[in-house]
Amino acid sequence: MLIVSVFLFKLGRRTVYTLVPMVLMLVMSIWAMAISFVYFWNDQKWSLLGVSVVVLLMSLWLIVEGLLAFARGRGELALDDEMPSGLAAEEAKALDSAHIG
């Protein structure tokens, strides 16, 4: 839901319809993971605790990347097969120089 929210934000559309359910799911998932941490720690299930920590860290990384995408603002979003204008110009120059030489 985070990816869809960032995509809608970049298109200039309303994101409240995806952000609200995403936040609710995120809060419930982190809450359940915290309860599992305590259970795994008390029962000395180290492999499950390790996997849970890795999943939590990856989730936090995804959240940070999403927040950074929102912080960058509404930028250019290339939806077709063409490259963004800056890359296309550089590629055209490289092709011209390759054909000349």
N, C-alpha and C positions, 0 to 999 in steps of 0.2 A: 504494500500500500504506500510505502514511502516513495518508491520509484514512480508510481502513478501520480502521486502528489507533486513530486518534483517536475514530472513531465507536464502536468496540467499548469503548474506555476509558470514554467517556461513558455507555454502557449498563451499565457495571460488569462486563463480560465479560473473559475472559483475552485479552491482546494478544500474548502471546509467539509465537503461531502466525503472526502477520503482521509483527511487529517483527524477528524474526531474519532471515527472507528479505529484508526491506526493507533492513536494515543491510548484508547481504552484497551485494545489488545496488547499493547506494549506494557502498560501498567500491570495488567493481569498476568502476563507471561513472566515479568520480572519478579512479581510477588510470588508466583508459584516456584520460580527458580530459587528464590531466597529460602523458601520453606524446604525445598529439596536439598539445598546446601547444608542446612542444619541436620537434616535426616542422614545424609551421606556422611557427614563429619562424625556424628554420634555413633553410627553403625560401622565406621571405618571402611567405607566403600570408596577407596581412593581412586579407582579407575573411573567410577561414575562421577565423583567429585571433579576429577581432572577434565573429563569430557564436558561437564557442565560449565566449568570455568572457561574453557575454550569457546564454547557456544556463546556464553555471556560476553566475552571479549569481542568476538566477531560481531555480535549484535550491537555493542556499543560503538564499534568502528563504523558500522553501517549508519548508525544514527548520526555520528559526527560528520560523515561524508554527506549525508542528506542535509544537515544543518548548514554545512559549508556551501552546498549547492543553492540553498535558499538565500544565503548571505551574499552570494555572487550576483544575485538579482536575475532579472529576466534578460537573458542574453539571446544571441542568435541560435536558432534551433533548426538545423538542416534536416528536413524530413524526406527529401528525395535523394537520388543517387549522386547528386552533385556534391562536390566538396565545398566548404565555406570559402567565401570570396578570397581571403588572404592566401589560402593554400592553393587555390586554382590559379592565381596569378603567378605564384612561385613555380608551380608545375609547368605552366605555359612558358615561362622564361627558360626553364631547364630544357624543355623540349625544343625550343627555338635554338638554343645554343648547341644542342646535340645535332640538329639538322644542318646547322651552318658549318660546324667543324667536321 
